[in-house]
Amino acid sequence: MNLMSTLRVALRALLRNKLRSFLTALGIIIGVGAVIAMVAIGEGAKARVEEAFASMGTNLLIVLPGSTSSGGAKGGFGSLPTLTWDDLKAIQGELASVRYAAAQLRVKAQVVSEDQNWTTDVSGTTPEYFDIRNWKAVRGVRLTQSDVDSGAKVVVLGQTVVEKLYGANADPVGQVVRIKNIPFQVIGVLDKKGQSPMGQDYDDTVIVPVTTYQSKIQGGLLKYVSGILLISATSSAGTVRAENDVTNLLRDRHHIGPGQEDDFQIRNLTEIASARQEGTETLTNLLRGIAAVSLLVGGIGIMNIMLVSVTERTREIGVRMAVGAKSRNILTQFLVEALTLAVMGGALGVGLGLWAAHWMATRFDFPMMVRPDIIVVSLATSAAVGIVFGLYPARKASRLDPIEALRYE
Amino acid sequence: MSAREPLILLENVVKVYKMGDVEVNALRGLSLAIEEGDFVAIMGASGSGKSTLMNIIGCLDRPTSGRYVLAGREVSRLGRDELADIRNHTLGFVFQSFNLLARTSALENVELPLLYAGLPTRERLARAAESLRRVGLGDRMDHHPSQLSGGQQQRVAIARALVGGPRVILADEPTGNLDSQTSLEVMALFQELGASGITVVVVTHEHDIASYASRVVAMKDGHIESDRRHQPARAEVAP
């Protein structure tokens, strides 16, 4: 007896009791549906978080200088400059685990165009900064090393600043803006980056060469970096190693003995990001649990109804055996029936789940991401449930005594 | 198989059932030989062992002891699946209650044995249709059992028994649920099959049904009480 005929017989048997088949499959439909919907929403949220962290920078470490301490009142990290320009050079030159390193000096200042003004973050930095933040120019160019070397009065604008000074979609390249009354030529506009995971607008910023920043905008200490260091590790897996390397290097350079506290702080954004992911992970495990329970319940439902079906069709089984069906034929028939029921339930569940996810995504503006592998796994699991829970009733059917079965009323 | 060897040969067959602690001797050393093409009626009161004999001849059951040779093959010790194969290829069953699959067309009911014989769809359908035409139901192929009369249902069952080209048709009280006119039609069909060389074994408790057979085996208490040949009455269907 070939598979197509078996499948046809199974489908007919299931369609004969449409409502019963549907109710039996409901456990699997709801289980699979819930998983598909929640995974789509969960993956969407995860992708959004990942995107937000990725936009901060690639494999990013941030080094903050130490805190001031006057009469017991501590100023917090960043209040006391402890990082030197030589520290930066050492980090750039001596550590294999570090790909890029750049200093970022920052102040709030008013930027004035011909007829508008806007107060924003003015940062002084070096070209590596753009690589660390993975930040491209959409118009014009980014800062170059020669801009830094010559202390050129050039500026790169973030999208928000462009919008405030020139209006949306304007091209300000070549225009002149004034910062602290010093004219700067606009050489580029940066790509839109959106919001930080904490809701800060990345695009509300302008960037000038660090040398120009020090000489024209905010003079500082010559030896110390009056800002922070941004470091990009060579790989996302290498951020912890880079963090250790930088810590050891700075402790060594700052002559901090064992047991003494660091006079700087390193923030590992990859770590923060993965901590966030752990929350998602917990949710995923919870979902796995729900899925397992609902599939188990669905499977028991299938087993139950298949047992009923075997009893109801005892005579049919007897007839089939009398005309030559072997045990294996009967086993296959009922197994395929259970399998079909479970897989159809799974398929309906996938449909329901996608619809629910789509509905939630449009209704509540959740991000949504469909993972084809989850759909495949759901269907495969449904099939497995059908086989596992269909096996006992099918075996029972296949082992019926043909005489008894034919006599059954 | 030599021409003289009977198609069905039972030697000293014993069948003992265990009903709880009680042992029931359904067949007590029964021997019977049936030649190919014979039309045999097995008669007896209920409890005489005729159903047990039928089940053993039909390879649905195995004897507790003794030999059963069917078409030259010793089948009394075969396993379930081998017996299923023999039922499929050599035997055809007709039951008192028809035992057709409900909500399944006549054609698909008849096709059933061929499904388990592993024939391709096209051939299955062609042979099933041919078999239905042979029993005079060529115009009822798409009808479900519930749309057919009792006589028509039994004829579908006979078509199903015939479709695999069996050497023996076993009928267990085939007219038990039919009126006398329809019974006559069914018996006429069996006589026709007998004439075409198929061995027919009918279990019945009605003497007038048995009269259509050429040989009547009467059973009592698990053994053969009498075994007589006679000129069969002709089952002529009134026009």
Contacts between the chains, C-beta under 8 A, distances in Angstrom:
chain1	res1	chain2	res2	distance
A	1	B	115	5.1
A	1	B	116	5.7
A	1	B	118	6.7
A	2	B	118	7.5
A	5	B	115	5.7
A	5	B	121	7.5
A	12	B	104	7.9
A	16	B	103	6.4
A	315	B	99	6.7
A	316	B	101	5.8
A	318	B	99	7.5
A	319	B	99	4.7
A	319	B	100	7.9
A	319	B	101	6.7
A	319	B	112	7.7
A	320	B	112	6.9
A	320	B	116	7.5
A	321	B	60	7.9
A	321	B	84	6.7
A	321	B	87	7.9
A	322	B	58	7.6
A	322	B	60	6.6
A	322	B	87	6.3
A	322	B	93	5.1
A	322	B	99	7.7
A	323	B	87	6.8
A	323	B	88	6.6
A	323	B	93	6.9
A	323	B	112	5.4
A	323	B	113	4.2
A	323	B	116	6.6
A	323	B	160	6.8
A	323	B	164	7.9
A	324	B	84	5.4
A	324	B	85	6.8
A	324	B	87	5.0
A	324	B	88	2.5
A	324	B	89	7.5
A	324	B	113	5.3
A	324	B	116	4.2
A	324	B	117	6.6
A	324	B	164	7.4
A	325	B	84	6.5
A	325	B	116	4.9
A	326	B	80	7.3
A	326	B	81	4.6
A	326	B	84	4.6
A	326	B	85	7.6
A	326	B	116	7.2
A	327	B	80	6.0
A	327	B	81	6.6
A	327	B	84	7.8
A	328	B	81	7.4
A	329	B	116	5.9
A	402	B	60	5.0
A	403	B	55	5.5
A	403	B	60	5.2
A	403	B	61	5.9
A	406	B	60	7.7
A	406	B	95	7.1
A	406	B	99	6.8
